[in-house]
């Protein structure tokens, strides 16, 4: 494997899981905010429920966007793993849990 491929693979191995984690953290934060907004709408006396509805709908749209982005990043992860296998014969380094499962399956077949 060339030095450039190894450097790129190492960078991607670091950055892809970090992006996945940050999207999950963002989804948790928006979900927590949604919960707080709905509780506030329920508990604050004198504020009509219709006042918070637009805000809750915007939060829902933000959640959907984050779920869509997360799905796209997961697809990117799979595509990059495939490129790694095709380009560098990279089987065991891009996704440790997937690689370990494959190694166990190969050992069982032998």
C-alpha positions, 0 to 999 in steps of 0.5 A: 500500500502506498504512503498516500493511501495509508495516510488517507485511510488513517485520516478517514478512519479517524474522521468518519466515526467522529462525524457519525458520533457528532451527528448522534450528539446533535440529534440527542441535543435537538431531541432534548430541546424538543422535550423541554419545549413540549414540557414548557408548553404543557406546564407554563400557564397562560400561554396558548398551546398554539404559540409553541406549535411552530417552534415544535414543528421546526424542531421536528424538521431539524430532527428529520434533517439530522436523521437524514444526514446520519443516514447519508454519513453511514452510506458514505462510510460504506462507500469509503470502505468499499473503495478501500477494499478495491483500492488497497485490499483494505479488509481489517482496518476501516471497520474493526467490528465488521472486520472481526466478524468477517475474520470469525466467519472465515475461521469457522469456514476453514 
